[in-house]
């Protein structure tokens, strides 16, 4: 059975306001969740953060953005598999 990967992540701005995001991505090699998570975690910054654009994902953003205070990093919350019915 084919699976897609669901990535849940969080953006915190300089004032510690938070925006939650969830993205569903293809899993062309049909990796298990453990295989994908093992690889994805090697890509993290400080074992927790990543730049969504590096993975083709959007970065949640508030309407007011201050590049001197805010950043591009998001916090990984959870990875899940979603079964695709065939």
Jmol script that loads the backbone (N, CA, C; Angstrom):
load data "model"
ATOM      1  N   UNK A   1       0.832  -1.183   0.000  1.00  0.00           N
ATOM      2  CA  UNK A   1       0.000   0.000   0.000  1.00  0.00           C
ATOM      3  C   UNK A   1       0.878   1.248   0.000  1.00  0.00           C
ATOM      4  N   UNK A   2       0.503   2.225  -0.798  1.00  0.00           N
ATOM      5  CA  UNK A   2       1.251   3.483  -0.900  1.00  0.00           C
ATOM      6  C   UNK A   2       0.896   4.407   0.265  1.00  0.00           C
ATOM      7  N   UNK A   3       1.866   5.245   0.630  1.00  0.00           N
ATOM      8  CA  UNK A   3       1.689   6.191   1.735  1.00  0.00           C
ATOM      9  C   UNK A   3       2.179   7.572   1.321  1.00  0.00           C
ATOM     10  N   UNK A   4       1.616   8.571   1.932  1.00  0.00           N
ATOM     11  CA  UNK A   4       2.124   9.936   1.866  1.00  0.00           C
ATOM     12  C   UNK A   4       2.600  10.295   3.267  1.00  0.00           C
ATOM     13  N   UNK A   5       3.414  11.330   3.367  1.00  0.00           N
ATOM     14  CA  UNK A   5       3.949  11.768   4.649  1.00  0.00           C
ATOM     15  C   UNK A   5       3.244  13.059   5.056  1.00  0.00           C
ATOM     16  N   UNK A   6       2.831  13.133   6.289  1.00  0.00           N
ATOM     17  CA  UNK A   6       2.270  14.361   6.843  1.00  0.00           C
ATOM     18  C   UNK A   6       3.294  14.927   7.818  1.00  0.00           C
ATOM     19  N   UNK A   7       3.639  16.190   7.598  1.00  0.00           N
ATOM     20  CA  UNK A   7       4.598  16.890   8.452  1.00  0.00           C
ATOM     21  C   UNK A   7       3.840  17.993   9.187  1.00  0.00           C
ATOM     22  N   UNK A   8       3.867  17.945  10.496  1.00  0.00           N
ATOM     23  CA  UNK A   8       3.273  18.999  11.314  1.00  0.00           C
ATOM     24  C   UNK A   8       4.410  19.832  11.879  1.00  0.00           C
ATOM     25  N   UNK A   9       4.268  21.154  11.757  1.00  0.00           N
ATOM     26  CA  UNK A   9       5.330  22.025  12.246  1.00  0.00           C
ATOM     27  C   UNK A   9       4.781  23.348  12.733  1.00  0.00           C
ATOM     28  N   UNK A  10       5.635  24.095  13.441  1.00  0.00           N
ATOM     29  CA  UNK A  10       5.227  25.303  14.139  1.00  0.00           C
ATOM     30  C   UNK A  10       6.219  26.416  13.857  1.00  0.00           C
ATOM     31  N   UNK A  11       5.687  27.594  13.596  1.00  0.00           N
ATOM     32  CA  UNK A  11       6.521  28.794  13.464  1.00  0.00           C
ATOM     33  C   UNK A  11       6.293  29.675  14.683  1.00  0.00           C
ATOM     34  N   UNK A  12       7.367  30.159  15.291  1.00  0.00           N
ATOM     35  CA  UNK A  12       7.287  31.112  16.411  1.00  0.00           C
ATOM     36  C   UNK A  12       7.999  32.380  15.970  1.00  0.00           C
ATOM     37  N   UNK A  13       7.287  33.497  16.026  1.00  0.00           N
ATOM     38  CA  UNK A  13       7.939  34.738  15.624  1.00  0.00           C
ATOM     39  C   UNK A  13       8.754  35.300  16.794  1.00  0.00           C
ATOM     40  N   UNK A  14       9.329  36.474  16.601  1.00  0.00           N
ATOM     41  CA  UNK A  14      10.216  37.058  17.613  1.00  0.00           C
ATOM     42  C   UNK A  14       9.486  37.377  18.913  1.00  0.00           C
ATOM     43  N   UNK A  15       8.178  37.567  18.853  1.00  0.00           N
ATOM     44  CA  UNK A  15       7.394  37.844  20.059  1.00  0.00           C
ATOM     45  C   UNK A  15       6.802  36.561  20.654  1.00  0.00           C
ATOM     46  N   UNK A  16       7.198  35.420  20.123  1.00  0.00           N
ATOM     47  CA  UNK A  16       6.746  34.099  20.554  1.00  0.00           C
ATOM     48  C   UNK A  16       5.277  33.814  20.213  1.00  0.00           C
ATOM     49  N   UNK A  17       4.736  34.550  19.228  1.00  0.00           N
ATOM     50  CA  UNK A  17       3.428  34.194  18.695  1.00  0.00           C
ATOM     51  C   UNK A  17       3.628  32.990  17.784  1.00  0.00           C
ATOM     52  N   UNK A  18       2.652  32.103  17.750  1.00  0.00           N
ATOM     53  CA  UNK A  18       2.836  30.828  17.059  1.00  0.00           C
ATOM     54  C   UNK A  18       1.824  30.625  15.946  1.00  0.00           C
ATOM     55  N   UNK A  19       2.274  29.987  14.890  1.00  0.00           N
ATOM     56  CA  UNK A  19       1.415  29.555  13.793  1.00  0.00           C
ATOM     57  C   UNK A  19       1.718  28.086  13.511  1.00  0.00           C
ATOM     58  N   UNK A  20       0.671  27.299  13.430  1.00  0.00           N
ATOM     59  CA  UNK A  20       0.788  25.871  13.181  1.00  0.00           C
ATOM     60  C   UNK A  20       0.573  25.613  11.690  1.00  0.00           C
ATOM     61  N   UNK A  21       1.301  24.649  11.140  1.00  0.00           N
ATOM     62  CA  UNK A  21       1.130  24.267   9.738  1.00  0.00           C
ATOM     63  C   UNK A  21       1.213  22.753   9.635  1.00  0.00           C
ATOM     64  N   UNK A  22       0.496  22.241   8.659  1.00  0.00           N
ATOM     65  CA  UNK A  22       0.545  20.810   8.352  1.00  0.00           C
ATOM     66  C   UNK A  22       0.659  20.687   6.841  1.00  0.00           C
ATOM     67  N   UNK A  23       1.575  19.846   6.392  1.00  0.00           N
ATOM     68  CA  UNK A  23       1.770  19.635   4.960  1.00  0.00           C
ATOM     69  C   UNK A  23       1.762  18.147   4.664  1.00  0.00           C
ATOM     70  N   UNK A  24       1.227  17.818   3.526  1.00  0.00           N
ATOM     71  CA  UNK A  24       1.209  16.429   3.064  1.00  0.00           C
ATOM     72  C   UNK A  24       2.107  16.350   1.840  1.00  0.00           C
ATOM     73  N   UNK A  25       3.097  15.464   1.894  1.00  0.00           N
ATOM     74  CA  UNK A  25       4.053  15.368   0.795  1.00  0.00           C
ATOM     75  C   UNK A  25       4.058  13.962   0.211  1.00  0.00           C
ATOM     76  N   UNK A  26       4.529  13.871  -1.022  1.00  0.00           N
ATOM     77  CA  UNK A  26       4.651  12.572  -1.680  1.00  0.00           C
ATOM     78  C   UNK A  26       5.708  11.722  -0.987  1.00  0.00           C
ATOM     79  N   UNK A  27       5.570  10.429  -1.149  1.00  0.00           N
ATOM     80  CA  UNK A  27       6.518   9.455  -0.615  1.00  0.00           C
ATOM     81  C   UNK A  27       6.819   8.483  -1.758  1.00  0.00           C
ATOM     82  N   UNK A  28       7.513   8.963  -2.810  1.00  0.00           N
ATOM     83  CA  UNK A  28       7.675   8.148  -4.018  1.00  0.00           C
ATOM     84  C   UNK A  28       8.368   6.807  -3.804  1.00  0.00           C
ATOM     85  N   UNK A  29       9.231   6.723  -2.802  1.00  0.00           N
ATOM     86  CA  UNK A  29       9.919   5.458  -2.525  1.00  0.00           C
ATOM     87  C   UNK A  29       9.162   4.618  -1.509  1.00  0.00           C
ATOM     88  N   UNK A  30       7.988   5.111  -1.101  1.00  0.00           N
ATOM     89  CA  UNK A  30       7.132   4.415  -0.141  1.00  0.00           C
ATOM     90  C   UNK A  30       7.916   3.991   1.111  1.00  0.00           C
ATOM     91  N   UNK A  31       8.684   4.955   1.644  1.00  0.00           N
ATOM     92  CA  UNK A  31       9.461   4.684   2.852  1.00  0.00           C
ATOM     93  C   UNK A  31       8.524   4.455   4.032  1.00  0.00           C
ATOM     94  N   UNK A  32       8.963   3.657   4.968  1.00  0.00           N
ATOM     95  CA  UNK A  32       8.214   3.517   6.212  1.00  0.00           C
ATOM     96  C   UNK A  32       8.355   4.828   6.975  1.00  0.00           C
ATOM     97  N   UNK A  33       7.500   5.033   7.940  1.00  0.00           N
ATOM     98  CA  UNK A  33       7.592   6.244   8.752  1.00  0.00           C
ATOM     99  C   UNK A  33       8.941   6.298   9.454  1.00  0.00           C
ATOM    100  N   UNK A  34       9.413   5.176   9.948  1.00  0.00           N
ATOM    101  CA  UNK A  34      10.700   5.136  10.648  1.00  0.00           C
ATOM    102  C   UNK A  34      11.855   5.506   9.705  1.00  0.00           C
ATOM    103  N   UNK A  35      11.820   5.011   8.471  1.00  0.00           N
ATOM    104  CA  UNK A  35      12.874   5.344   7.499  1.00  0.00           C
ATOM    105  C   UNK A  35      12.854   6.829   7.152  1.00  0.00           C
ATOM    106  N   UNK A  36      11.660   7.358   6.900  1.00  0.00           N
ATOM    107  CA  UNK A  36      11.559   8.772   6.556  1.00  0.00           C
ATOM    108  C   UNK A  36      11.988   9.640   7.731  1.00  0.00           C
ATOM    109  N   UNK A  37      11.503   9.295   8.924  1.00  0.00           N
ATOM    110  CA  UNK A  37      11.837  10.097  10.093  1.00  0.00           C
ATOM    111  C   UNK A  37      13.336  10.076  10.369  1.00  0.00           C
ATOM    112  N   UNK A  38      13.961   8.936  10.218  1.00  0.00           N
ATOM    113  CA  UNK A  38      15.412   8.834  10.425  1.00  0.00           C
ATOM    114  C   UNK A  38      16.140   9.782   9.472  1.00  0.00           C
ATOM    115  N   UNK A  39      15.742   9.787   8.183  1.00  0.00           N
ATOM    116  CA  UNK A  39      16.369  10.687   7.215  1.00  0.00           C
ATOM    117  C   UNK A  39      16.052  12.142   7.547  1.00  0.00           C
ATOM    118  N   UNK A  40      14.775  12.444   7.796  1.00  0.00           N
ATOM    119  CA  UNK A  40      14.364  13.829   8.025  1.00  0.00           C
ATOM    120  C   UNK A  40      15.080  14.412   9.237  1.00  0.00           C
ATOM    121  N   UNK A  41      15.220  13.636  10.271  1.00  0.00           N
ATOM    122  CA  UNK A  41      15.874  14.139  11.482  1.00  0.00           C
ATOM    123  C   UNK A  41      17.351  14.464  11.250  1.00  0.00           C
ATOM    124  N   UNK A  42      17.978  13.832  10.265  1.00  0.00           N
ATOM    125  CA  UNK A  42      19.370  14.192   9.944  1.00  0.00           C
ATOM    126  C   UNK A  42      19.447  15.564   9.283  1.00  0.00           C
ATOM    127  N   UNK A  43      18.323  16.069   8.797  1.00  0.00           N
ATOM    128  CA  UNK A  43      18.283  17.364   8.137  1.00  0.00           C
ATOM    129  C   UNK A  43      17.977  18.512   9.100  1.00  0.00           C
ATOM    130  N   UNK A  44      17.621  18.194  10.337  1.00  0.00           N
ATOM    131  CA  UNK A  44      17.196  19.218  11.291  1.00  0.00           C
ATOM    132  C   UNK A  44      18.358  20.036  11.843  1.00  0.00           C
ATOM    133  N   UNK A  45      18.037  21.253  12.208  1.00  0.00           N
ATOM    134  CA  UNK A  45      18.979  22.161  12.854  1.00  0.00           C
ATOM    135  C   UNK A  45      18.764  22.006  14.352  1.00  0.00           C
ATOM    136  N   UNK A  46      19.811  21.737  15.093  1.00  0.00           N
ATOM    137  CA  UNK A  46      19.711  21.538  16.549  1.00  0.00           C
ATOM    138  C   UNK A  46      18.674  20.480  16.922  1.00  0.00           C
ATOM    139  N   UNK A  47      18.532  19.464  16.085  1.00  0.00           N
ATOM    140  CA  UNK A  47      17.635  18.328  16.337  1.00  0.00           C
ATOM    141  C   UNK A  47      16.158  18.689  16.441  1.00  0.00           C
ATOM    142  N   UNK A  48      15.762  19.894  16.013  1.00  0.00           N
ATOM    143  CA  UNK A  48      14.370  20.295  16.181  1.00  0.00           C
ATOM    144  C   UNK A  48      13.833  21.184  15.062  1.00  0.00           C
ATOM    145  N   UNK A  49      14.681  21.995  14.441  1.00  0.00           N
ATOM    146  CA  UNK A  49      14.232  23.028  13.509  1.00  0.00           C
ATOM    147  C   UNK A  49      14.617  22.715  12.066  1.00  0.00           C
ATOM    148  N   UNK A  50      13.844  23.300  11.163  1.00  0.00           N
ATOM    149  CA  UNK A  50      14.160  23.196   9.747  1.00  0.00           C
ATOM    150  C   UNK A  50      13.612  24.418   9.029  1.00  0.00           C
ATOM    151  N   UNK A  51      14.109  24.650   7.816  1.00  0.00           N
ATOM    152  CA  UNK A  51      13.624  25.745   6.979  1.00  0.00           C
ATOM    153  C   UNK A  51      12.647  25.131   5.974  1.00  0.00           C
ATOM    154  N   UNK A  52      11.368  25.438   6.093  1.00  0.00           N
ATOM    155  CA  UNK A  52      10.366  24.794   5.234  1.00  0.00           C
ATOM    156  C   UNK A  52      10.661  24.896   3.737  1.00  0.00           C
ATOM    157  N   UNK A  53      11.162  26.058   3.289  1.00  0.00           N
ATOM    158  CA  UNK A  53      11.445  26.228   1.862  1.00  0.00           C
ATOM    159  C   UNK A  53      12.472  25.229   1.348  1.00  0.00           C
ATOM    160  N   UNK A  54      13.346  24.746   2.225  1.00  0.00           N
ATOM    161  CA  UNK A  54      14.344  23.751   1.823  1.00  0.00           C
ATOM    162  C   UNK A  54      13.697  22.433   1.415  1.00  0.00           C
ATOM    163  N   UNK A  55      12.437  22.238   1.818  1.00  0.00           N
ATOM    164  CA  UNK A  55      11.716  21.001   1.522  1.00  0.00           C
ATOM    165  C   UNK A  55      10.483  21.245   0.653  1.00  0.00           C
ATOM    166  N   UNK A  56      10.420  22.433   0.057  1.00  0.00           N
ATOM    167  CA  UNK A  56       9.282  22.766  -0.799  1.00  0.00           C
ATOM    168  C   UNK A  56       8.010  23.046  -0.025  1.00  0.00           C
ATOM    169  N   UNK A  57       8.135  23.378   1.242  1.00  0.00           N
ATOM    170  CA  UNK A  57       6.980  23.654   2.091  1.00  0.00           C
ATOM    171  C   UNK A  57       6.849  25.154   2.324  1.00  0.00           C
ATOM    172  N   UNK A  58       5.659  25.582   2.700  1.00  0.00           N
ATOM    173  CA  UNK A  58       5.467  26.991   3.009  1.00  0.00           C
ATOM    174  C   UNK A  58       5.823  27.253   4.460  1.00  0.00           C
ATOM    175  N   UNK A  59       6.270  28.472   4.719  1.00  0.00           N
ATOM    176  CA  UNK A  59       6.525  28.885   6.097  1.00  0.00           C
ATOM    177  C   UNK A  59       5.328  29.703   6.543  1.00  0.00           C
ATOM    178  N   UNK A  60       4.673  29.314   7.623  1.00  0.00           N
ATOM    179  CA  UNK A  60       3.584  30.138   8.129  1.00  0.00           C
ATOM    180  C   UNK A  60       4.141  31.519   8.474  1.00  0.00           C
ATOM    181  N   UNK A  61       3.343  32.546   8.219  1.00  0.00           N
ATOM    182  CA  UNK A  61       3.851  33.889   8.461  1.00  0.00           C
ATOM    183  C   UNK A  61       2.717  34.819   8.857  1.00  0.00           C
ATOM    184  N   UNK A  62       2.970  35.641   9.837  1.00  0.00           N
ATOM    185  CA  UNK A  62       2.016  36.668  10.229  1.00  0.00           C
ATOM    186  C   UNK A  62       2.049  37.798   9.218  1.00  0.00           C
ATOM    187  N   UNK A  63       1.040  38.636   9.230  1.00  0.00           N
ATOM    188  CA  UNK A  63       0.955  39.725   8.245  1.00  0.00           C
ATOM    189  C   UNK A  63       2.073  40.738   8.422  1.00  0.00           C
ATOM    190  N   UNK A  64       2.548  40.906   9.647  1.00  0.00           N
ATOM    191  CA  UNK A  64       3.657  41.827   9.893  1.00  0.00           C
ATOM    192  C   UNK A  64       4.915  40.993  10.119  1.00  0.00           C
ATOM    193  N   UNK A  65       5.914  41.225   9.297  1.00  0.00           N
ATOM    194  CA  UNK A  65       7.166  40.460   9.375  1.00  0.00           C
ATOM    195  C   UNK A  65       8.317  41.439   9.505  1.00  0.00           C
ATOM    196  N   UNK A  66       9.136  41.249  10.498  1.00  0.00           N
ATOM    197  CA  UNK A  66      10.305  42.088  10.707  1.00  0.00           C
ATOM    198  C   UNK A  66      11.536  41.218  10.505  1.00  0.00           C
ATOM    199  N   UNK A  67      12.221  41.364   9.361  1.00  0.00           N
ATOM    200  CA  UNK A  67      13.379  40.496   9.084  1.00  0.00           C
ATOM    201  C   UNK A  67      14.533  40.657  10.075  1.00  0.00           C
ATOM    202  N   UNK A  68      14.546  41.750  10.824  1.00  0.00           N
ATOM    203  CA  UNK A  68      15.595  41.915  11.836  1.00  0.00           C
ATOM    204  C   UNK A  68      15.322  41.073  13.080  1.00  0.00           C
ATOM    205  N   UNK A  69      14.061  40.714  13.300  1.00  0.00           N
ATOM    206  CA  UNK A  69      13.689  39.958  14.494  1.00  0.00           C
ATOM    207  C   UNK A  69      13.218  38.542  14.180  1.00  0.00           C
ATOM    208  N   UNK A  70      12.524  38.388  13.076  1.00  0.00           N
ATOM    209  CA  UNK A  70      11.944  37.099  12.746  1.00  0.00           C
ATOM    210  C   UNK A  70      12.912  36.265  11.908  1.00  0.00           C
ATOM    211  N   UNK A  71      12.559  35.046  11.669  1.00  0.00           N
ATOM    212  CA  UNK A  71      13.486  34.092  11.063  1.00  0.00           C
ATOM    213  C   UNK A  71      12.730  33.132  10.152  1.00  0.00           C
ATOM    214  N   UNK A  72      13.440  32.202   9.566  1.00  0.00           N
ATOM    215  CA  UNK A  72      12.856  31.237   8.636  1.00  0.00           C
ATOM    216  C   UNK A  72      12.655  29.856   9.250  1.00  0.00           C
ATOM    217  N   UNK A  73      13.173  29.636  10.435  1.00  0.00           N
ATOM    218  CA  UNK A  73      13.131  28.308  11.035  1.00  0.00           C
ATOM    219  C   UNK A  73      11.745  27.963  11.566  1.00  0.00           C
ATOM    220  N   UNK A  74      11.381  26.695  11.421  1.00  0.00           N
ATOM    221  CA  UNK A  74      10.162  26.154  12.015  1.00  0.00           C
ATOM    222  C   UNK A  74      10.536  24.945  12.863  1.00  0.00           C
ATOM    223  N   UNK A  75       9.685  24.647  13.816  1.00  0.00           N
ATOM    224  CA  UNK A  75       9.911  23.539  14.736  1.00  0.00           C
ATOM    225  C   UNK A  75       9.109  22.318  14.285  1.00  0.00           C
ATOM    226  N   UNK A  76       9.770  21.193  14.173  1.00  0.00           N
ATOM    227  CA  UNK A  76       9.082  19.952  13.835  1.00  0.00           C
ATOM    228  C   UNK A  76       8.230  19.519  15.021  1.00  0.00           C
ATOM    229  N   UNK A  77       6.966  19.210  14.746  1.00  0.00           N
ATOM    230  CA  UNK A  77       6.085  18.702  15.792  1.00  0.00           C
ATOM    231  C   UNK A  77       5.927  17.200  15.658  1.00  0.00           C
ATOM    232  N   UNK A  78       5.527  16.762  14.453  1.00  0.00           N
ATOM    233  CA  UNK A  78       5.258  15.336  14.286  1.00  0.00           C
ATOM    234  C   UNK A  78       5.293  14.955  12.820  1.00  0.00           C
ATOM    235  N   UNK A  79       5.663  13.714  12.573  1.00  0.00           N
ATOM    236  CA  UNK A  79       5.585  13.106  11.240  1.00  0.00           C
ATOM    237  C   UNK A  79       4.618  11.931  11.328  1.00  0.00           C
ATOM    238  N   UNK A  80       3.755  11.806  10.307  1.00  0.00           N
ATOM    239  CA  UNK A  80       2.804  10.695  10.256  1.00  0.00           C
ATOM    240  C   UNK A  80       2.701  10.189   8.829  1.00  0.00           C
ATOM    241  N   UNK A  81       2.224   8.955   8.712  1.00  0.00           N
ATOM    242  CA  UNK A  81       1.923   8.390   7.404  1.00  0.00           C
ATOM    243  C   UNK A  81       0.435   8.520   7.132  1.00  0.00           C
ATOM    244  N   UNK A  82       0.101   8.730   5.860  1.00  0.00           N
ATOM    245  CA  UNK A  82      -1.296   8.717   5.428  1.00  0.00           C
ATOM    246  C   UNK A  82      -1.407   7.682   4.321  1.00  0.00           C
ATOM    247  N   UNK A  83      -2.238   6.707   4.540  1.00  0.00           N
ATOM    248  CA  UNK A  83      -2.430   5.652   3.545  1.00  0.00           C
ATOM    249  C   UNK A  83      -3.218   6.203   2.359  1.00  0.00           C
ATOM    250  N   UNK A  84      -2.827   5.780   1.178  1.00  0.00           N
ATOM    251  CA  UNK A  84      -3.528   6.178  -0.040  1.00  0.00           C
ATOM    252  C   UNK A  84      -4.296   4.983  -0.534  1.00  0.00           C
ATOM    253  N   UNK A  85      -5.587   5.127  -0.636  1.00  0.00           N
ATOM    254  CA  UNK A  85      -6.425   4.041  -1.141  1.00  0.00           C
ATOM    255  C   UNK A  85      -6.206   3.895  -2.641  1.00  0.00           C
ATOM    256  N   UNK A  86      -6.077   2.695  -3.088  1.00  0.00           N
ATOM    257  CA  UNK A  86      -5.869   2.426  -4.519  1.00  0.00           C
ATOM    258  C   UNK A  86      -6.982   1.568  -5.040  1.00  0.00           C
TER     259      UNK A  86
END
end "model"
wireframe off; spacefill off
backbone 0.3
color backbone group
